[in-house]
Amino acid sequence: MNEIIYMNGYGSYVWSAYGFTIFSLILLFYFYYQTLVKKERKLKDLQDKHEQKS
Amino acid sequence: MFYKLPNTLIDTLRNWLPVFYSTTLVTFSIGLYYAIYNSPPDYIQGDSMRIMYVHVPAAWLSLGSYSILAISCIAWFVFRNPIFNLFAKSIAPIGAVFTIIALVTGSIWGKPTWGTWWAWDARLTSMLILFFLYIAYMMTWQVIVNKELAAKISAALGTIGFINIPIIKFSVDWWNTLHQPATISKLSAPSIHISMLTPLMLMTIAYLFLLITLFLIRYKTELVEVKISRIKH
């Protein structure tokens, strides 16, 4: 386990690179997914209002 | 054609997205297992070489994403179909994030390998220019209110920026750079052992699935946005 964490002295470099990558990708996915959910909700509201009017 | 397409596509995307979510998660898990645990360290660079497994696929796909963006912009000029703008708008933020991942992980890898975080050499500088091209493309849509004008300017910008792709690709051959030459080439056998090539390919496949997943989410969002504006006006 220690071997994987320290990686012969390169652990801080390797883990910060992996950490940055995974954090960026999760953040991007979360942001995209939330935007989609919000827009779909907005569309549904507008469609409901549109139907009520007609 | 364009006005009928979104409804069908939204339904299709709704069915396919869960498949892409799970495939991305599975391929990333396998790729990371190989990259961190089931691959040997390099005989010169040691374990710092493991950064390659997150750095190289990000760099490849940042170039691939820009190529798709530029081809979409050219297609918009030829066919004037707004669907090509939706393609380009959907892929731009993903490409920008892949580029920043390639730049940051490359910088972290550079410190133990070259002794510096950054050097203004051809490969690094052209990658930084690629990032600015993505930002400029996205800013065009945000800043210009007239959408027809924004479409023209962004398509022109996306097309002109295509020049940077071969510059990035061949920068390590054309100039003396700190960056190593390509290890994977179409024309010759890869100069990398199979034990390292396997995790690299697995991570590339994982990144590719993520790119497709994110693109589909973004594209679906753009289609929903089109429907919203159609109802409003």
Interface residues (C-beta under 8 A of the other chain):
Chain A: I4 M7 N8 G9 Y10 G11 Y13 V14 S16 A17 Y18 F20 T21 S24 L25 L28 F29 Y32 Y33 T35 L36 K39 E40 K42 L43 L46 Q47 H50
Chain B: L32 I36 Y37 P41 G46 D47 S48 R50 I51 V54 H55 A58 P93 I94 V97 I100 I101 V104 T105 I108 W109 K111 P112 L210 T213 L214 I217 R218 K220 T221 V224 E225 K227 I228 I231 K232
